[in-house]
Amino acid sequence: MPKEPTLSWRRTLEERYLPDLTIAAMSASNNVRYVEFDFINSQFRVVVENRPTPTERDAIHQAIEAKGRDLAPHISEWPVWVRRPHPYPFTLHLGTMPQEPKAFQEEHHLTVFQIEYDQLLALRGAEAKLSVMAGRADYVVAFALGGTAAMIHIAGSLWDRQKPRRLPDVPPALDQFARKYHLFPGLQWNLETKAMFSNWFASLPTNSTILIFDTGTKGNGPREIANTIRDASVNCKDLPRRISIIGIVDGTDRAQRQVDEKITASSGARMCLTIDYLRVPRVLSEDCQILMGYDRNREFAHMQPLKDNALIRIVDDSGRALQIIGASSAASTFHDLMTNSPASQPPAGGKRLTKLREEMIAATILEYGRQGERAELHNAWAWGLLTDREFQAESKRMIQRYKRAIEDYDGRRWNFIGKEVRHRKRGEK
């Protein structure tokens, strides 16, 4: 008998099926990166590195169907969708995990963020300055995880402004655009990540200009990047003309000094290297994977996508609520706040932002999550992945989970100072 779902019925199904199905898919094609469930459409999603041929698609489908029938003979349908990874407006220099599990959120979890509007405006202003610099540079570079949110905001906004109107023109234009913007794994993630960046740096054309940015508190990142560039430059035959390193920081440190130096390679090639800092009251996404939308795997130099519910309070410096936002994706909503919201303080007019109104917003987001999970749970049962007993038991547990979540929606608060989720006790204000 298959084991009963415990913490998450979806993770249980992943453990039950995906390892064997992934091996089967990879045996059919070395183009396969990973396999995941698509419960909404009752199918398996196979993500491949390069565009697959029709023959390759058929081979992957047949391999998964054969292994699936071996694992669960009672299931007759094994639909497969073979697709490439989600396209980004920047080039990802990341490793590949042997099997990338779907980063299921727990829909009954909701994290509360309280963001001061002045801090939001200051961070927007710093990223706007970076955006202007990025437009002038030949290449733009950031490092995960710290620079991930800013790269998504900056490259995404610039791409939206110049994206072709004709749909057939979009893929080639996106490929060309992404060649300018590059996201690397953190230099300290593992022994290979620094070499990954150094090898790319050595391939840069002469007379090019590069903008590199990072976020943090003390500004250690920009200084480490500069040291890596100094080391990599020694044996380069050619060097770019100029590298500008910018750190967005919310703290002070004696080492935060402006740098303007000339670097000479052993070949005699010369390059200008500068370091500067943009200071803000708070780097809101720093060490906050929920707002970034990603977590990291240092061993494989990889980023895993996250999607979390959130309730975001925008407040003034006195703590008065100016806006309350319910979000089924905290990272997407943070991106909108950083790129699309008005540059002036939002009025607190209209309906009063009462505690009752906030509770209604939280309940709406959680109910949206409950309905989505209920539909996926039903599809998994109808597909044959769950037994009647599993379906009924998980349905009852789901009702209780959401009931408790609505009663205690304010129980998970993000602490920007401690950079962690703080679990509020019942009755605590």
C-alpha positions in Angstrom: 0.0 0.0 0.0 1.3 3.5 -0.8 2.0 5.6 2.3 -0.5 8.1 3.5 0.2 11.8 2.7 1.5 13.5 5.9 2.9 17.1 5.8 2.1 17.7 2.1 0.2 15.4 -0.2 2.0 16.9 -3.1 5.4 16.3 -1.7 4.3 12.7 -0.9 3.4 12.2 -4.6 6.7 13.7 -5.7 8.6 11.2 -3.6 6.4 8.4 -4.8 6.7 9.1 -8.6 9.2 11.7 -9.7 12.6 10.0 -9.0 11.8 7.0 -11.2 10.0 9.1 -13.8 12.9 11.5 -14.0 15.4 8.7 -14.5 13.2 7.3 -17.3 12.9 10.7 -19.0 16.7 11.3 -18.8 17.3 7.9 -20.3 15.2 8.8 -23.3 17.0 12.2 -23.8 20.1 13.9 -22.3 18.3 17.1 -22.9 16.0 16.7 -19.9 16.6 18.9 -16.9 13.9 17.8 -14.6 10.3 16.5 -14.3 7.5 18.0 -12.2 3.8 17.6 -11.6 1.3 19.9 -13.2 -1.8 19.1 -11.1 -3.9 21.9 -12.6 -3.8 20.3 -16.0 -3.3 16.7 -14.8 0.0 16.1 -16.6 3.7 15.8 -16.1 5.8 18.8 -17.2 9.3 17.8 -18.5 11.6 20.7 -18.8 14.4 20.4 -21.3 17.5 22.5 -21.9 17.2 23.0 -25.7 14.2 22.9 -28.1 13.3 19.2 -28.5 12.7 17.5 -31.8 9.4 15.7 -32.4 11.2 12.4 -32.1 12.7 13.4 -28.8 9.3 14.5 -27.5 7.8 11.1 -28.4 10.7 9.2 -26.8 10.3 11.1 -23.5 6.6 10.6 -23.5 6.9 6.9 -24.2 9.6 6.5 -21.5 7.4 8.2 -18.8 4.3 6.2 -19.9 6.2 2.9 -19.7 7.7 3.7 -16.2 4.4 5.1 -15.0 2.4 2.0 -15.9 5.1 0.0 -14.1 4.7 2.2 -11.0 0.9 2.4 -11.1 -0.8 -0.1 -13.4 -4.3 1.2 -12.5 -3.5 4.6 -14.1 -4.2 4.6 -17.9 -3.3 8.2 -18.8 0.2 9.6 -18.5 0.1 12.9 -20.3 3.4 14.7 -20.8 4.2 18.3 -21.7 7.8 18.8 -22.9 8.9 22.4 -22.7 11.9 24.7 -22.3 12.6 26.6 -19.0 10.8 29.9 -18.3 12.6 32.6 -20.4 14.3 35.5 -18.4 15.4 38.9 -19.7 18.9 38.0 -18.5 21.3 35.1 -18.9 21.4 32.6 -16.0 24.9 31.2 -15.2 23.6 28.6 -12.8 24.2 24.9 -12.3 21.5 22.2 -12.8 20.2 20.1 -9.9 19.8 16.4 -10.5 16.1 16.8 -9.9 14.5 20.1 -9.2 11.4 19.6 -7.0 8.5 21.9 -7.5 8.7 24.6 -4.8 5.2 24.0 -3.5 4.1 26.7 -1.0 1.9 25.7 1.8 -1.2 27.7 0.8 -2.4 28.0 4.4 0.8 29.9 5.2 0.7 33.7 4.9 3.6 36.0 5.8 2.9 39.5 6.9 5.2 42.3 5.8 5.1 45.9 7.2 7.0 48.2 4.8 7.6 51.9 5.4 6.7 53.8 2.3 9.8 56.1 2.6 12.0 53.0 2.6 10.3 51.6 -0.4 10.7 54.9 -2.3 14.4 55.1 -1.3 15.1 51.6 -2.6 13.1 52.4 -5.8 15.2 55.5 -6.3 18.5 53.5 -5.9 17.3 50.9 -8.5 16.2 53.7 -10.8 19.8 55.1 -10.8 21.1 51.6 -11.5 18.7 51.3 -14.4 20.1 54.5 -16.0 23.6 53.1 -15.5 22.6 49.8 -17.0 21.3 51.5 -20.1 24.7 53.0 -20.8 26.8 49.8 -20.1 27.7 47.1 -22.6 27.2 44.3 -20.0 25.3 44.3 -16.7 26.1 41.7 -14.0 24.6 40.7 -10.6 25.2 37.8 -8.2 22.6 35.7 -6.5 21.0 35.8 -4.2 21.6 39.4 -3.1 21.4 40.9 -6.6 18.6 38.7 -7.8 15.6 41.0 -7.0 17.3 44.1 -8.4 18.3 42.2 -11.6 14.7 41.0 -12.1 13.3 44.5 -11.5 15.9 46.4 -13.7 16.2 43.9 -16.6 12.5 43.2 -16.5 11.5 46.9 -16.7 14.0 47.7 -19.4 12.9 44.7 -21.5 9.2 45.7 -21.1 10.0 49.1 -22.6 11.6 47.7 -25.7 9.8 44.4 -26.2 8.6 44.0 -29.8 4.9 44.3 -30.4 4.8 41.5 -32.9 4.7 38.1 -31.0 7.0 36.3 -33.5 9.7 38.9 -33.0 9.7 38.4 -29.2 11.9 35.2 -28.8 14.9 36.4 -30.9 14.7 39.9 -29.4 14.7 38.4 -25.9 17.7 36.2 -26.7 19.6 39.3 -27.9 18.5 41.4 -24.9 19.5 38.7 -22.4 23.1 38.6 -23.8 23.7 41.9 -22.1 22.4 41.0 -18.6 24.0 38.2 -16.6 23.1 36.7 -13.2 25.8 34.5 -11.6 25.7 32.3 -8.5 27.3 33.8 -5.3 31.1 33.8 -5.4 31.3 31.8 -2.2 28.6 29.3 -3.0 31.0 26.5 -3.9 34.5 26.0 -5.3 33.4 26.4 -8.9 31.3 29.5 -8.8 34.2 32.0 -8.7 35.8 30.3 -11.7 32.5 30.4 -13.5 32.5 34.2 -13.3 36.3 34.5 -13.9 36.1 32.5 -17.1 33.2 34.7 -18.4 35.2 37.8 -17.5 38.2 36.7 -19.5 36.0 36.4 -22.6 34.8 40.0 -22.5 35.7 42.1 -25.6 38.2 45.0 -25.3 36.8 48.5 -24.9 33.6 47.1 -23.4 32.0 48.7 -20.2 30.5 46.5 -17.4 28.2 47.5 -14.6 28.1 45.1 -11.6 25.8 45.6 -8.7 25.1 43.9 -5.4 23.0 44.6 -2.3 23.8 44.2 1.4 24.4 45.9 4.7 28.2 46.4 5.0 29.1 46.2 1.4 31.3 43.1 1.5 30.0 41.9 -1.8 31.3 44.8 -4.0 34.8 44.4 -2.4 34.8 40.7 -2.9 33.8 41.2 -6.5 36.6 43.7 -7.0 39.2 41.3 -5.6 37.9 38.5 -7.9 38.3 40.8 -10.9 41.8 41.8 -9.8 42.8 38.2 -9.6 41.2 37.3 -12.9 42.8 40.2 -14.7 46.4 39.2 -14.1 46.6 36.6 -16.9 44.1 38.2 -19.3 45.4 39.1 -22.7 42.7 41.7 -23.2 40.6 43.7 -20.6 37.4 45.6 -20.9 37.8 49.4 -20.8 35.9 50.0 -17.6 34.1 48.1 -14.7 31.8 50.0 -12.4 30.8 48.1 -9.2 27.8 49.6 -7.3 26.7 48.4 -3.9 23.2 49.2 -2.6 23.6 49.1 1.2 21.6 49.9 4.3 24.5 50.0 6.8 27.8 51.8 7.2 31.3 50.3 7.5 34.8 51.8 7.5 35.6 49.7 4.4 32.9 51.4 2.4 35.2 53.6 0.5 35.0 54.8 -3.1 37.6 53.2 -5.4 39.0 54.4 -8.7 42.0 52.5 -9.8 43.8 51.3 -12.9 44.5 47.6 -13.3 47.2 46.3 -15.6 47.3 42.8 -16.9 50.6 40.9 -17.6 50.0 41.6 -21.3 50.1 45.3 -20.6 46.3 45.7 -21.1 44.8 48.3 -18.8 41.3 48.8 -17.3 39.6 51.2 -15.0 37.9 49.7 -11.9 35.6 51.8 -9.7 33.5 51.0 -6.6 30.7 53.2 -5.3 27.8 52.8 -2.9 24.2 53.9 -2.9 22.9 54.1 0.6 19.2 53.4 1.5 17.4 53.1 4.8 16.7 49.4 4.2 17.4 46.9 1.5 13.9 45.3 1.8 14.7 42.1 -0.1 18.1 41.4 1.6 18.2 37.8 2.9 14.4 37.6 2.3 13.8 34.7 -0.1 10.1 35.3 0.1 10.3 38.7 -1.5 13.0 37.6 -3.9 11.0 34.6 -5.0 14.0 32.2 -4.9 16.0 30.1 -2.5 19.5 28.8 -3.2 21.3 25.5 -3.4 25.0 26.3 -2.9 26.1 22.7 -3.7 24.7 22.8 -7.2 25.0 26.6 -7.7 21.3 26.7 -8.4 18.3 28.8 -7.5 14.9 27.2 -6.7 11.7 29.2 -7.3 9.4 30.0 -4.4 5.9 31.3 -4.3 4.4 32.4 -1.0 1.2 34.1 0.1 1.7 37.5 1.8 -0.1 40.4 3.3 1.8 43.6 2.8 1.2 46.7 4.8 2.5 49.9 3.4 2.8 52.3 6.3 4.1 55.9 6.9 6.8 56.7 9.5 4.2 56.8 12.3 3.0 53.3 11.5 -0.3 54.4 10.0 -1.5 52.0 7.2 -1.5 53.7 3.8 -2.2 50.5 1.8 -2.9 46.9 2.5 -2.2 44.3 -0.2 -3.0 40.7 -0.3 -0.8 38.6 -2.5 -0.7 35.0 -3.7 2.8 35.7 -4.8 4.9 37.9 -2.5 7.7 38.2 -5.0 5.5 39.3 -7.9 3.7 41.9 -5.7 7.1 43.2 -4.4 8.2 43.5 -8.1 5.1 45.6 -8.8 5.7 47.8 -5.8 9.3 48.4 -7.0 8.4 49.1 -10.6 4.8 50.0 -11.2 3.4 51.7 -8.1 3.1 55.5 -8.0 6.2 57.4 -7.0 4.2 59.6 -4.5 2.6 58.6 -1.3 -0.6 56.7 -1.9 -3.7 58.4 -0.4 -5.4 56.7 2.5 -8.8 57.7 1.1 -11.6 55.5 0.1 -12.5 52.7 2.5 -10.8 53.0 5.9 -8.0 50.5 6.4 -9.4 49.0 9.5 -8.4 45.7 11.2 -11.6 44.1 9.9 -10.7 45.1 6.3 -7.3 43.6 6.7 -8.8 40.4 8.0 -11.1 40.3 5.0 -8.1 40.7 2.6 -6.2 37.9 4.4 -9.2 35.6 4.3 -9.7 36.3 0.6 -6.0 35.3 -0.2 -6.2 32.2 1.9 -9.6 31.2 0.4 -8.1 31.7 -3.0 -5.3 29.3 -2.0 -7.7 26.8 -0.5 -9.8 26.7 -3.7 -6.7 26.2 -5.8 -5.4 23.4 -3.6 -8.8 21.8 -3.5 -9.0 21.7 -7.3 -5.5 20.2 -7.6 -6.2 17.7 -4.9 -9.4 16.6 -6.8 -7.5 16.4 -10.1 -4.8 14.2 -8.4 -7.6 11.9 -7.1 -9.4 11.8 -10.4 -6.1 11.1 -12.2 -5.6 8.0 -9.9 -2.6 9.3 -8.0 -4.5 9.3 -4.7 -6.8 6.6 -3.3 -10.3 7.5 -2.1 -9.1 7.2 1.4 -6.2 9.5 0.9 -8.4 12.0 -0.9 -11.0 12.1 1.9 -8.4 12.3 4.7 -6.5 15.1 3.0 -9.7 17.0 2.2 -10.6 17.0 5.9 -7.1 18.1 7.0 -7.2 20.9 4.4 -10.4 22.3 5.8 -8.8 22.4 9.3 -5.6 23.9 8.1 -7.3 26.8 6.4 -9.6 27.4 9.3 -6.7 27.7 11.7 -4.8 29.9 9.2 -7.7 32.4 8.9 -8.0 32.6 12.7 -4.3 33.3 13.1 -3.4 35.0 9.8 -1.1 37.5 11.6 1.0 34.7 13.1 3.9 34.8 10.7 5.6 38.3 10.5 8.7 39.1 8.6 11.3 40.8 10.8 13.4 43.1 8.6 16.0 43.6 11.4 16.5 39.9 12.2 15.9 38.9 8.6 13.6 36.0 9.6 10.0 35.0 10.0 8.9 35.7 13.5 6.0 33.5 14.8 3.7 35.5 16.9 2.0 33.8 19.8 -1.7 33.9 20.1 -2.9 37.1 21.9 0.5 38.8 21.3 0.2 42.3 19.6 
